[in-house]
Structure formats: C-alpha cells, structure tokens
Amino acid sequence: MHNNRPDVLNDMPLAAAPRREKLEGGKRFVMSSPFQPAGDQPTAIAELAGGVREGERNQVLLGAT
C-alpha cells in the first residue's frame, strides 16, 4: 500500500526501507540490433563504455537525436 499524501510523506524516514539482498544467477543483459553505429557514434559508444568501466557515475551524451 502506498501513501502519497504530502502531509505524511515528510514524516517518513528515508532509511526505513530494508535493503534487499542482491540476487545472483539472473540473466545476463545482451543488446542486439539490426543497425550498425555510423558517423561519430562508434567514438561516443567507446567513450561512454570506457567511462562505465572506469566507474564514472555521471556521463552526458550531447547531441543525441
């Protein structure tokens, strides 16, 4: 049951929700597409993927349409 009343929301402690145990053995995420990267997309993909591997928490992709 959810309580979305603004007068009650502020009284709820944020840390009250128990953390769930990490589940292991799930399905691996695999992305596939019939399209190939073009133009500057391969460079952008490589830079974003590198940031993920290096632990970057915040990245911005500019000019995406």
KACORHU-V893670 format. One line per field, one symbol per residue. ss: DSSP state (a for helix, b for strand, c for the rest). burial: # if it has 16 or more other C-alpha atoms within 10 Angstrom, else .. A space follows every 50 residues. Layout:
# KACORHU-V893670
ss: ???
burial: ???
This chain:
# KACORHU-V893670
ss: cccccaaaaccccaaaccccccccccccccccccccccccaaaaaaaaaa aaacccccccccccc
burial: ...............................................#.. ...............
